[in-house]
Amino acid sequence: MTGAEKLLHRNQGWVRRMLSVSPSVRADILGGQHPAVFWIGCSDSRVPPELIAGAEPGELFVLRNIGNAAPPEDPSAMAALSYAVETLGVSDIVVCGHSDCGAIKAALSLPAAGPMETWIAGLRAGLGDVSAFLEGASDPVRAAAERNVRTQVSRLAATPSVRARWAAGAVLRLRGWFYDLVDGRLIELFPPLTAPTLPQGLAVTVT
Ligand SMILES: [Zn+2]
């Protein structure tokens, strides 16, 4: 049995679980989605949002890509953001980075070629002058990954979708989280942003 076939087989257990939940919970799910959180995470197979955050179906609206990025020039990210904020009306946007991130390693060493090149170059550009914050860092990949989370949150804060929501007086918190593969903990890197003014440490160049 291949890895993919195992997943199909395991789905039978999920079906049993789905059929065993209360009728009201099932009715909620079938009636449409009302997630409170838009989660932007890395495609890395070791950081599945629902598993590490203990979320149930219906709780997270998710965008995953290489390096948990939300560049304004990426139509996929901007479409997901627009839908999450303007249609679903989420109250929180979480950008979640993680330790040992291959995308960040690539951004620091720039070995990418082919289709990956443009994407990784964008991540690298978002990190800015790496020598400034990597100096003395005990874990350069982690330091850069945390920096990347701050960059993405800063970018989100500058988008028309988020600005319009804030201007309308809606509650919308932008959060930067970090997941440690070693101990499985999620931590919040800085206080949530609730207005256009970026706190110190987030004033990176918005590209
Ligand atoms: Zn990653």
Residues whose N, C-alpha, C, O or C-beta is under 5 A from the ligand:
A	BS01	ZN	C42 D44 G67 C101 G102 A103
